[in-house]
Amino acid sequence: MMTAPSLVLLGYGSTDPRVAQVSHEIRTRLLELRPELDVHVAFVDHCPPAGLQVVNKLVKRGVTEIVFVPLLLSDAFHAQVEFPAVIAQVQAAHPNVSVIASRPIGPEAQLLSVIDRRLREVLRLKRVSELDGLVFAAAGSSDVRSNAIVARRARQWANHHKLPCVTAFATAGPSTGEAVRTLRSQGRRHIAVGSWFLAPGVRYSKQAELAIEAGAVAVSAPLGAEPEVAEAALARYVVAAMELVDLEPAMADDEPAPVRHLSVVSA
């Protein structure tokens, strides 16, 4: 049985230690799901270790196949530019190591159930029993296509709850405050915010503050290291790991290719 590639969870990083903590908690969740996997955490910026630092240590151990799984909730600038730059840096430093990046974990539809759970928690805490409007709060991007995909998830979420919903973006706008005010101008008075953020941080905190100031009755906590998040990361890893497998190895003397089992990386 072949050895499964090492898995590196690649987060963007933050000066807020809670962001790194969530990445490590996702790693713990993954090991609970698949204790035989070799799972590590790295960051693009703001906090150690960097992707190359992690790979340097893995190569010293003899690891030859590595899958990076971006801990992002959209296919935005970070996923298209900064994260590929990390992979390119690793490949340049270790040309004999097979390295691949999976798709980001978002915007996976199964993560909407985490928003629901987080929102129920805060509504129960605040003893709110009635809602007539929703705001779907995301980080957003300068990439219009990425924002459109997130907005589609927001519509899916709103349709499920049969409530009017405005999508808010921390970077591109409208802000959560503006979104709440839009709903209030329509006569809505019981508005809650679902947070499409993986971890607490400056952007999440600011959007939560703006929503409450504008009259939102509740703002859900970020997704965090919930089981669905770890499951999404595992699913992304499995697909990328399969791409690393050489299905037609060059065989000398027309030897039949050995059967290579991937049960160790199956979801």
MARMI-420297 format. One record per residue (C-alpha): x, y, z; residue number from 0; residue in three letters. Coordinates in steps of 0.25 Angstrom, whole numbers. Each point is the difference from the previous one (the first is absolute). Layout:
# residues N
REC    px    py    pz seq type
REC     X     Y     Z NUM  Ala
...
END
This chain:
# residues 267
REC    px    py    pz seq type
REC     0     0     0   0  Met
REC     6    13    -4   1  Met
REC     2    11    10   2  Thr
REC   -10    12     0   3  Ala
REC     6    14    -4   4  Pro
REC     2     9    12   5  Ser
REC   -11    10     2   6  Leu
REC     3    15     2   7  Val
REC   -11     9     5   8  Leu
REC     3    13    -6   9  Leu
REC    -6    12     7  10  Gly
REC     2    15    -4  11  Tyr
REC     4     3    14  12  Gly
REC    -3    12     9  13  Ser
REC     6     8    12  14  Thr
REC   -12    -4     7  15  Asp
REC     4   -14     7  16  Pro
REC   -14    -5    -1  17  Arg
REC     1    -1   -15  18  Val
REC    12   -10     2  19  Ala
REC    -7    -7    11  20  Gln
REC   -11    -4    -9  21  Val
REC     9    -5   -11  22  Ser
REC     7    -9    11  23  His
REC   -14    -4     5  24  Glu
REC    -4    -5   -14  25  Ile
REC    13    -8    -1  26  Arg
REC    -5    -7    13  27  Thr
REC   -13    -3    -6  28  Arg
REC     6    -6   -12  29  Leu
REC     9    -9     9  30  Leu
REC   -13    -4     7  31  Glu
REC    -6    -4   -14  32  Leu
REC    13    -6    -5  33  Arg
REC    10    -3    10  34  Pro
REC    10    -6   -10  35  Glu
REC     1    12    -8  36  Leu
REC    13     9     2  37  Asp
REC    -7    14     2  38  Val
REC     7    13     1  39  His
REC    -3    15     1  40  Val
REC     6    12    -7  41  Ala
REC    -3    14    -3  42  Phe
REC     2    10   -12  43  Val
REC     3    12     9  44  Asp
REC     0     6    13  45  His
REC     3   -12     9  46  Cys
REC     9   -12    -1  47  Pro
REC     3   -10    -5  48  Pro
REC     0     3   -15  49  Ala
REC    -3   -10   -11  50  Gly
REC    15    -2    -4  51  Leu
REC     4    -2    15  52  Gln
REC   -10   -11     2  53  Val
REC     4    -7   -13  54  Val
REC    15     1     3  55  Asn
REC    -2    -8    13  56  Lys
REC    -9   -10    -8  57  Leu
REC    11    -2   -11  58  Val
REC    10    -3    11  59  Lys
REC    -9   -11     5  60  Arg
REC     0    -6   -14  61  Gly
REC   -14     5    -4  62  Val
REC    -1     1   -16  63  Thr
REC   -15     3    -2  64  Glu
REC    -7    12     7  65  Ile
REC   -14     5    -2  66  Val
REC    -3    15     5  67  Phe
REC   -15     3     3  68  Val
REC    -3    15     0  69  Pro
REC    -9     3    12  70  Leu
REC    -8    11    -8  71  Leu
REC   -15     1    -1  72  Leu
REC     1     5   -15  73  Ser
REC     9     0   -12  74  Asp
REC     4    14     1  75  Ala
REC    13     8    -1  76  Phe
REC     7    -8    11  77  His
REC    -3   -13    -7  78  Ala
REC     3     5   -14  79  Gln
REC    13     7     3  80  Val
REC     6    -1    14  81  Glu
REC    -2   -15     3  82  Phe
REC     5    -4   -14  83  Pro
REC    12     8     3  84  Ala
REC     3    -8    12  85  Val
REC    -1   -13    -8  86  Ile
REC     9     6   -11  87  Ala
REC    10     3    11  88  Gln
REC     0   -14     6  89  Val
REC     1    -6   -14  90  Gln
REC    12     8    -3  91  Ala
REC     7    -3    13  92  Ala
REC    -3   -15    -1  93  His
REC    -2    -4   -15  94  Pro
REC     1   -15     3  95  Asn
REC   -12     1     9  96  Val
REC   -14    -2    -5  97  Ser
REC    -9    12     5  98  Val
REC   -14     4    -3  99  Ile
REC   -10     9     5 100  Ala
REC   -15    -4     1 101  Ser
REC   -12    10    -2 102  Arg
REC    -3     8    12 103  Pro
REC   -10    -6    10 104  Ile
REC   -10    11    -3 105  Gly
REC   -10     3    -5 106  Pro
REC    -5   -14     3 107  Glu
REC   -15    -1     2 108  Ala
REC     1    -9    12 109  Gln
REC     6    11     8 110  Leu
REC   -13     8    -1 111  Leu
REC    -5   -10    11 112  Ser
REC    11     5     9 113  Val
REC    -5    15    -2 114  Ile
REC   -14    -5     4 115  Asp
REC     6    -7    13 116  Arg
REC     8    12     4 117  Arg
REC   -12     9    -2 118  Leu
REC    -9    -9     8 119  Arg
REC    10     1    11 120  Glu
REC     0    15     1 121  Val
REC   -15     1    -2 122  Leu
REC    -2    -9    11 123  Arg
REC    10     8     9 124  Leu
REC    -7    13    -3 125  Lys
REC   -14    -6     1 126  Arg
REC    -4     4   -14 127  Val
REC   -12    -8    -5 128  Ser
REC    -4     7   -13 129  Glu
REC     8     5   -12 130  Leu
REC    -5     7   -13 131  Asp
REC    13     3    -7 132  Gly
REC    14    -6    -2 133  Leu
REC    14     5    -3 134  Val
REC    10    -9    -6 135  Phe
REC    14     6     4 136  Ala
REC    13    -4    -7 137  Ala
REC    14     6    -2 138  Ala
REC    -2     3   -14 139  Gly
REC    10     2   -11 140  Ser
REC     4     9   -12 141  Ser
REC    -3   -12    -8 142  Asp
REC   -15     2    -5 143  Val
REC    -1   -15    -4 144  Arg
REC     4    -4    14 145  Ser
REC   -10     9     6 146  Asn
REC   -11    -5    -9 147  Ala
REC     3   -14     4 148  Ile
REC    -1     4    15 149  Val
REC   -13     8    -3 150  Ala
REC    -6   -13    -6 151  Arg
REC     3    -7    13 152  Arg
REC    -7    11     7 153  Ala
REC   -13    -1    -9 154  Arg
REC     0   -15     3 155  Gln
REC     1     2    15 156  Trp
REC   -11    11    -1 157  Ala
REC    -9    -9    -9 158  Asn
REC     1   -11    10 159  His
REC    -5     9    11 160  His
REC   -10     7    -8 161  Lys
REC     5    14     4 162  Leu
REC     5    12    -7 163  Pro
REC    15     1     0 164  Cys
REC    10    10    -3 165  Val
REC    15    -5    -3 166  Thr
REC    10     9     7 167  Ala
REC    15     0    -4 168  Phe
REC    11     6    10 169  Ala
REC     9     4   -12 170  Thr
REC    -9     3   -11 171  Ala
REC   -13     5     7 172  Gly
REC   -11     1     3 173  Pro
REC     5    -1    15 174  Ser
REC    -9    -8    10 175  Thr
REC    -5    14     5 176  Gly
REC    -4     4   -14 177  Glu
REC    -7   -13    -2 178  Ala
REC    -8     1    13 179  Val
REC    -4    14    -3 180  Arg
REC    -5    -5   -14 181  Thr
REC    -9   -10     7 182  Leu
REC    -5     9    11 183  Arg
REC    -4    10   -11 184  Ser
REC    -9   -11    -5 185  Gln
REC    -7    -1    13 186  Gly
REC     8   -12     6 187  Arg
REC     3     2    14 188  Arg
REC     6   -14     5 189  His
REC    12    -2    -9 190  Ile
REC    11   -10     3 191  Ala
REC    14    -1    -6 192  Val
REC     6   -14    -5 193  Gly
REC    15     1     0 194  Ser
REC     8    -6   -12 195  Trp
REC    13     2     7 196  Phe
REC     9   -12     4 197  Leu
REC     6     7    13 198  Ala
REC    -1    12     8 199  Pro
REC     8    12    -4 200  Gly
REC     0    14    -3 201  Val
REC    -9    -1   -12 202  Arg
REC   -10    -9     7 203  Tyr
REC     0     9    13 204  Ser
REC    -2    13    -8 205  Lys
REC   -12    -6    -8 206  Gln
REC    -6    -6    12 207  Ala
REC     1    14     7 208  Glu
REC    -6     7   -12 209  Leu
REC   -12    -9    -1 210  Ala
REC    -3     2    15 211  Ile
REC     1    15    -1 212  Glu
REC   -10    -1   -12 213  Ala
REC   -10    -7     8 214  Gly
REC     3   -15    -2 215  Ala
REC    -6    -9    11 216  Val
REC    12   -10    -1 217  Ala
REC    12    -3    -7 218  Val
REC     5   -15    -1 219  Ser
REC    14    -4     4 220  Ala
REC    10    -4   -11 221  Pro
REC    -1   -14    -6 222  Leu
REC    13    -5     8 223  Gly
REC     5   -14     1 224  Ala
REC   -14    -7    -2 225  Glu
REC    -1   -14    -5 226  Pro
REC    -5     5   -13 227  Glu
REC    12     8    -2 228  Val
REC    10   -11     2 229  Ala
REC    -9    -9    -9 230  Glu
REC     1    10   -11 231  Ala
REC    15     1     2 232  Ala
REC     2   -15     0 233  Leu
REC    -9    -1   -13 234  Ala
REC     9    10    -7 235  Arg
REC    12    -7     4 236  Tyr
REC    -5   -13    -5 237  Val
REC    -3     5   -14 238  Val
REC    14     7    -1 239  Ala
REC     7   -12     6 240  Ala
REC    -6    -8   -12 241  Met
REC     6     9   -10 242  Glu
REC    14    -3     6 243  Leu
REC    -1   -14    -3 244  Val
REC     8    -5   -12 245  Asp
REC   -10    -9    -6 246  Leu
REC     9    -5   -11 247  Glu
REC    14    -1     5 248  Pro
REC    11    -3   -10 249  Ala
REC     3   -14     1 250  Met
REC    13    -7    -5 251  Ala
REC    -1   -13    -8 252  Asp
REC   -15     2    -1 253  Asp
REC    -2    -4    14 254  Glu
REC   -15     1     4 255  Pro
REC    -2    12     9 256  Ala
REC    -2    -3    14 257  Pro
REC   -14     3     7 258  Val
REC     1    12     8 259  Arg
REC   -11     1    11 260  His
REC    -5    14     4 261  Leu
REC    -9    -5    11 262  Ser
REC     9     8    10 263  Val
REC    -5    13    -6 264  Val
REC   -14    -3    -3 265  Ser
REC   -11     8     6 266  Ala
END
